[in-house]
Amino acid sequence: MTDTTQALADFTDALAAATSEEAAFDALCALTKATVGAKLFTVMTSDTDAMISRRAYTDDPVNYPTSGEKPIVLNRWFETVLTRQESFVSNTLADIDTVFPDAELIGKLGCGSVINLPIVLGGKVVATMNILHEEGYYTPARVSQVQSLLRLPAMAASAVAAGLRG
């Protein structure tokens, strides 16, 4: 069995056993780190009607807690992820700084590249899976891997989490 096949099997088992929103996203986080790699992993829900996002999951609760909401800002990230439903990819901290106000913290955590994968259910972006790593990490091959390998698991984890949120 390949490492990816095992990681997918582990994800499926963990998602099937999930009894909380956090457990559903724990499974997705573990799959992401085992296959593509991430130093920081979060999931943000998106309510474009109210223009509010909420951090539903984090693997770094000290620096990125799940409490609170923040406004969705109309910028190129919004256009790419929430309007066109495409992944946003940035491989330098300077570029990240043009769309995210917390770029300084991102850099302090040793991150300088990001992929924001839109999670689309019912034709609407309901959340984004956000993975960050060192500068230059998300090469075209890794971006392709995120698109082909993690899109369906992200949708599944988000659907399970929403059902468990209740």
Beta strands, then each sheet from edge to edge (+ up, - down):
strand 1: 40-47
strand 2: 52-58
strand 3: 69-71
strand 4: 88-90
strand 5: 113-121
strand 6: 124-133
sheet 1: 3+ 2- 1+ 6- 5+ 4-
end
